[in-house]
Amino acid sequence: MKKHHYGKRGKFDKTQAGFLKLNKQQFLLPMEFIKQKLLRLRDLLKEGDNYLTSITDFVGAITVILITFIIALVVFPDFTGRILRGRPTGITSVPIPTATPVPTPTPRPIKQGPEAYSISTRSNPQMRELKINEFDPKKGQTQEMKAAIIDTKGASVVSVELKLITDKKTKIYPFKLTSGTPNKGEWSGSWVTDDSHDYIYTASFTVKNDKGEAFNTDLSFR
């Protein structure tokens, strides 16, 4: 009857144990061979630099590299095999998390059609009223604004300018005097709408007189 030796992974007989021992001895042989080669290289270097010695050194170095690679295949067959086959070696990269996109908010609805604003200010010159023919124009639609301007000091208004700020564009529109006098009159401007105003919709007016005075006001529609 055969006697069995038990270990952590199960049982194996003496023949298996002898096989493992033999493999261990065989593994020491290449290491002894490498040691002999290294000693031979050292002896050749001591004898002097010549052509034959250089060739011998080169051949010896190549031999050492090849033997080291063979030992690596024997000792670590799984790891080296994965490298040669281009498979993962157990070293994985950690993916970089991507930021979650923020959803675009729904635009707040605004009034459609004509709109009028009464404006009160102490500065000079003054804008008293603003009329808009279409408060919520679509792209391609003409929008017109009329501003009632007065200079309380009797000076003449020389320019009225609108800076219209929308979602993606900022444009400057000069107004013209369409009725009344430069001291007290109505100034108008019109343009074709070429941008959306779902989130940004601001009208900034600058009024100047012939004495160098200026009036600025910002009307935020959204």
LINNORCOR-V242359 format. One line per field, one symbol per residue. phi: phi as a letter, one per 20 degrees, with the letter a starting at -180 (. if undefined). psi: psi as a letter, one per 40 degrees, with the letter a starting at -180 (. if undefined). burial: I if it has 9 or more other ideal C-beta (glycine too) atoms within 8 Angstrom, else O. A space follows every 50 residues. Layout:
BEGIN
phi: ???
psi: ???
burial: ???
END
This chain:
BEGIN
phi: .eedddcfepdbeffffffffffffffffffffffffffffffffffpeb fffffffffffffffffffffffffcffffffffemefdnedeefefeff fefffffffcfdnfbcceccbefcfcdebcdcfbfcfefneedcccdedb dfdnedfdbccddedcgccccdcfecfdancfebaddcbbaefcbecfcc bcdddcdcdfdnebccbddeec
psi: hhhihhadeaiiadddddddddddddddddddddddddddddddddeihi dddddddddddddddddddddddddgddddddddefiieehiihihiiih ihihihihiiiiaiiihhhhieihiihdihhhdhdgiiheihhhihhhii heeeihhdihhhhhhadeihihhiiiheiaiddhahhiiiihheiifddh ghhhihhiieeeiihhihhhe.
burial: OOOOIOOOOOOOIOOOIOOOOOOOOOIOOIIOIIOOIIOIIOOIOOOOOO OOIIOIIOOIIOIIOOIIOIIIIOOOOOIIIIOOOOOOOOOOOOOOOOOO OOOOOOOOOIOOOOOOOOIOOOOIIIIIIIIIOIIIOOOOIIIIIIIIII IOOOIIIOOIIIIIIIIOOOOOIIIOIOOOOOIOIIIIIOIOIOIOIOOO IIIIIIIIIOOOIOIOIOIOII
END
